[in-house]
Amino acid sequence: MTPFPLTWLYVPGDRPHVVAKALAAGADVVVIDLEDAVAPDRKDYARAATTERLREPQPVPVHVRVNALDGPWAAADLTALATLPGLSGLRLPKVTSPGQIRQVAVATPVPLYALLESALGIEHAYAIATAHPSLRGVSLGEADLRADLGVRAEAGLDWPRSRVVVAARAAGLAPPAQSVHPDIRDLDGLAASCARGRTLGFLGRAAIHPRQLPVIERAYLPTSAEIEAAETIIKAAAANEGAQALPDGRFVDAAVVAAAQRTLSLGRRH
């Protein structure tokens, strides 16, 4: 996996031919979905097809979103997937407590990613983010969160979005990726939403169609001006030990240098 994946492409687990196409679509991570994208009468088939696919290493990192941990299918999902060679991560939906993370971590060595989709999950964001070393990321499931909160306007999600960004960074995790933009035809809206997410501290985004991938990547890659500014910071830090000020008066410390290094790492994707 790239140090900072920007695109996470979801694909239904009960459509193996679509999964095969997704693996060649250019996403940094492909997420095979066993949860919302699969009807109840297709759960067993989706699990079996996904298990068969992941018996071998895959050309790109593959995560699987299992079914809700308190539901009837999660235990079978985890048992079937826990040690497969082609599995790079497990995405756990509707997480509400750190105990859920610890319970899954005992059963599998695979990196875990928690999806917070309720008011209770948001309230416990930092506790979940620090629940176990196997947890590598937290992010929002905004469709369910909107319903739980009764939110009707984008502004209603600003606080939960900032909460998950702060919780992730406070726990030493990578910045979270944005939740999906559900209208696959609205690429202008997707670009505007990504720009907004970037200002809030998100890094990258989940997608539900390959056409969304280049829009997300463009939105989250640094501009030439940002790369130039990062290079200036790195040079200043290399020339002097400790904190110092740049010629324009900006103060440079370890956190600023780390952010500049991340910008340059992302810039190498151009």
C-alpha angles and dihedrals in degrees: 000000000000114000090249112025111201103182128052112182117202119209131176113259093217093062106070094175090056090048089054090053092047091056088062097041097093101252119147090226130016115211115203106207121216094166128056096005093057125072117230093251090054098050096098093047092048091051093048093047092048092048091052092049094050098049085095131046113270131226092243131023111282125202125185124215103213125202122277110297093231093049134091099262106045098083092054091046093054094044092051096045106033100103106019115141094225096053117100100171147355121229112208115205129212095011112180105166142033090237090069091057093048092049093054093042091060091056101048140029092213120115112261132218122194124215114206109206106157142053089255092053091052092049089054095041098122094041089052092046091055097038099108140350089245090067107096102171149006128206141159132267095208102185093062092037091055090052094047093049096038089234116171102171133052091242089065090069097050094093096047089047093052090043093058092045091052093045092051095049094043088054092051093249128136116272109275123255119240121257119255125288100227100205105079092187095054100082094153090054090047091053092049092048091049090051089053092047091052091056088054093054103261120141117208130336146245116249135197098197133038092236088068094058101080091045091054093045093050091049094052102038113097120254122241089257091053091050091050091050091049091051090052091053094048092049092049091050092049092050095052134033117233128004123336142158126257120231090263091056099256114143117236121205136152095283092051091049092050090052090049091051090052090051091052092047090053091045091061088069091072 
